[in-house]
Amino acid sequence: MIQKIVLSLLLFSAFFKVNAFANQQALSIDRMIPENFELAYPNEQNLQPRKSDFAVINYALMSNQAGERWAVVTVRNLASGWRMLDQKHLLALTANGERINPIDVEQHFKAGETLSLTINFGEHKFPILSIYSRADSYK
């Protein structure tokens, strides 16, 4: 009888831990920041996205309790030919002023094509405030 109680408690405990872990891993959409929200962090290292014909049209920021930062980013190829987007073409600005590249992005675009991509920016303490490319007006 005691073994059944102990086994039941262990199973309940394991289920609770798995459920809590799953809740930490689930992404939720962060509060949207208005486009006219001006940010003026110093860029002493002069970090810039690689020059390209890619423009960020819009984005939705996501995170979880574990500190993962993700975004659904809509990107347009402004070129008249196909291009390949990689992680060096985009930068994210975090709430502590750090600029970070996404992790491992590789997507082919046809001329003038617009695509929405789910992009991982890794784990960071501070949330992402904006995402931009070199073709965008924000530098």
C-alpha positions in Angstrom: 0.0 0.0 0.0 2.8 2.4 0.9 4.5 1.6 -2.3 1.4 2.6 -4.3 1.2 5.9 -2.5 4.9 6.6 -3.0 4.6 5.6 -6.7 1.5 7.8 -7.1 3.3 10.8 -5.5 6.4 10.2 -7.7 4.2 10.1 -10.9 2.3 13.2 -9.8 5.6 15.0 -9.1 7.1 14.0 -12.4 3.9 15.1 -14.3 4.0 18.5 -12.4 7.7 19.0 -13.3 7.2 18.1 -17.0 4.2 20.4 -17.1 6.1 23.3 -15.5 9.0 22.7 -17.9 6.6 22.8 -20.9 5.2 26.0 -19.6 8.6 27.6 -19.5 9.3 26.5 -23.0 6.1 27.7 -24.6 6.5 31.0 -26.5 4.1 33.9 -26.0 3.8 37.0 -28.0 5.4 40.0 -26.4 3.7 43.4 -26.2 3.9 45.2 -29.5 6.0 48.4 -29.6 4.6 51.2 -31.8 6.6 51.9 -34.9 7.1 55.6 -33.9 8.7 54.5 -30.6 12.2 56.2 -31.0 15.2 54.4 -29.5 18.6 56.1 -29.1 21.0 53.6 -27.7 24.6 54.3 -28.4 26.2 52.0 -31.0 29.9 52.3 -30.0 31.0 49.2 -31.9 29.1 50.5 -34.9 27.3 47.1 -35.4 25.2 47.1 -38.6 23.4 44.5 -40.6 25.2 43.4 -43.8 24.3 45.6 -46.8 21.5 43.9 -48.7 18.3 44.4 -50.6 16.2 43.0 -47.8 13.7 45.3 -46.0 12.0 44.3 -42.7 8.3 45.0 -43.3 7.1 44.1 -39.8 7.7 41.6 -37.0 6.0 40.0 -34.0 8.3 39.4 -31.0 8.0 36.2 -28.9 9.7 34.9 -25.8 9.4 32.3 -23.0 10.3 32.1 -19.3 13.6 30.4 -20.2 14.8 33.7 -21.9 14.5 32.4 -25.5 13.9 35.3 -28.0 12.1 34.6 -31.2 10.3 36.7 -33.8 8.1 36.2 -36.8 9.7 38.6 -39.3 8.2 39.6 -42.6 11.0 40.4 -45.1 10.9 41.7 -48.6 13.5 41.3 -51.3 13.8 44.7 -53.0 16.1 43.4 -55.7 15.1 42.6 -59.3 16.8 39.1 -58.9 16.8 36.3 -56.4 18.7 36.8 -53.2 19.6 34.7 -50.1 18.9 36.1 -46.7 21.2 35.0 -43.9 21.6 35.9 -40.2 24.1 38.7 -41.0 21.4 40.7 -42.9 19.3 41.3 -39.7 20.0 42.8 -36.3 17.8 43.0 -33.2 18.1 45.7 -30.6 17.5 44.5 -27.0 16.3 46.5 -24.0 19.8 46.9 -22.7 21.1 48.4 -26.0 22.8 45.2 -27.2 22.6 44.4 -30.9 22.2 40.7 -31.7 22.1 38.6 -34.9 19.6 35.8 -35.3 20.8 32.2 -35.1 21.3 30.3 -38.4 18.9 31.9 -41.0 19.1 30.9 -44.6 16.2 31.6 -47.0 16.1 32.1 -50.8 13.9 34.9 -52.1 12.7 35.5 -55.6 12.8 39.0 -57.1 10.3 41.2 -55.1 9.2 38.3 -52.9 7.9 38.9 -49.4 8.1 36.1 -46.8 7.3 35.7 -43.1 10.0 33.7 -41.3 10.1 32.4 -37.7 13.6 33.4 -36.5 15.5 32.4 -33.3 17.6 35.1 -31.7 18.9 32.8 -28.9 18.6 33.3 -25.1 18.9 36.7 -23.6 18.0 38.3 -20.3 16.6 41.5 -22.0 13.7 41.5 -24.5 14.0 42.4 -28.1 12.7 45.9 -28.9 13.2 46.1 -32.7 14.5 44.2 -35.7 16.0 45.9 -38.7 18.0 45.4 -41.9 20.5 47.7 -43.6 17.8 48.6 -46.2 15.5 50.0 -43.4 15.7 53.6 -42.5 16.5 52.8 -38.8 20.3 52.4 -38.2 
